[in-house]
Amino acid sequence: MIITNIESIPNREIISHFGVVSGSTVRAKHVGRDLMAGLKNIFGGELVEYTELLNESREEAMGRMKKEAQSLGANAILNVRFSTSSVAAGASELYVYGTAVKIA
C-alpha cells in the first residue's frame, strides 16, 4: 500500500477512485506518563511519554485507514492528512484521512 500526502504519484496512473478513507483512535493520558510529563514540564526537555503516545496513536489510526482502503480494493492512499481534537478531559482523538485509489 502506497501512502502519500501528495495528490498523485509521479509516473503512475490512477485507474480507480474509491473516495475518502479514514482511521482514528481516541487515547487518554496514562497517570504514570502524565506524572513524568509534568516533571519534564518543570525541568524542560522532550515529553518522551507523550511523543510515544502520539506515535502509537498515529500507527493505530493509519492501520485502520489502510484496512478500510484495502477492503475497497485500493492499493494507494493519496493526499493523506492528520487531525487531532479533544473529546473529553484528558482524552484526545487522532484522525487520519485520505483518498483511496487503485494505481497502475
N, C-alpha and C positions, 0 to 999 in steps of 0.2 A: 504494500500500500504506500503510494507516494503521498506525502502530506506537505503542503507548502502554503506560504502566506501570500503568494502572487496569484494573479488571475488566470495564468496559463502556464504550461510547461514548454519551454523552448524546444522546438523540433519535434513536438508531439501533437497529434490531432485529437481533439475531443470528439468522440463518436457517439456518446450518450450522456445525457444530463439527467440526474436524479433529484436535484433540488437540495435544499438545506438539510444538513445532518448536524446533530449536536450531542454533547455529553456534558454531564455536570456531576458535581459531588458537593455535599454540604459537610463541613467539618467544624468541630468545636475545639476550642483550646483545651489542652491537657493540663491539668493542675501542675504537674511536675515541670512541663515545658514552660508554662506561664510563670512559675516561680523563677526559673533560670533566666527567662527573658527579662523579668523585672529587675533582676540583679545586673544583667548586661546593660539595661537601660540606664542604670545609675552610674556604672563604671565605664560605659561605652563599649563599642565593638559590635561585630555582626551578631544578630539574633539567630544563631545557627538552628535552634529548635524550630523557629518559625520558617526559616528557609527550607528545612527538611519537610515540614508540614505542607508548605506550598508545592514543593517538588512532588510529593506523594499525591497531592490533590490534582496537579496537572496531569500526571501519569494516569490516574484513575479516570479523569474526565476524557482525556484523549483516547484511552482504551474503549470507553463507552461510545464515543463518536465513531471510531474505526469499526466497531462491531455493527453499528447501525448502517454505515456505508457498505460494509461487506454484505449485509443481508439484502441490500438493494441491488447488488451486482457491480458495485463501483470498485475501481482499482486505484483511485486517486481522490484526494480531497483538496480542493483549491480555496484560496482566499481565506485561510483559517485565521480566526480572531479569538481572543480570550476576553472574558469579562468577569468581574467579581462584584458581589453585593453582600451586604449584611442582612441575614434573615432573622436573627434573634441575638440577644445579648450573648456575646462570646462565640457565636457561630456565623460562619460565612460560607457563601456558595462560590465555587469556581465553575464557570460556564465556558465551554469552547464550542465554536460552530464554524461551519464551512460549507462549501458546495461539493456534493458528491458527483463524480463524473467517471466515465469509462474512457480511457485514452488508448490510442493505438500505439 
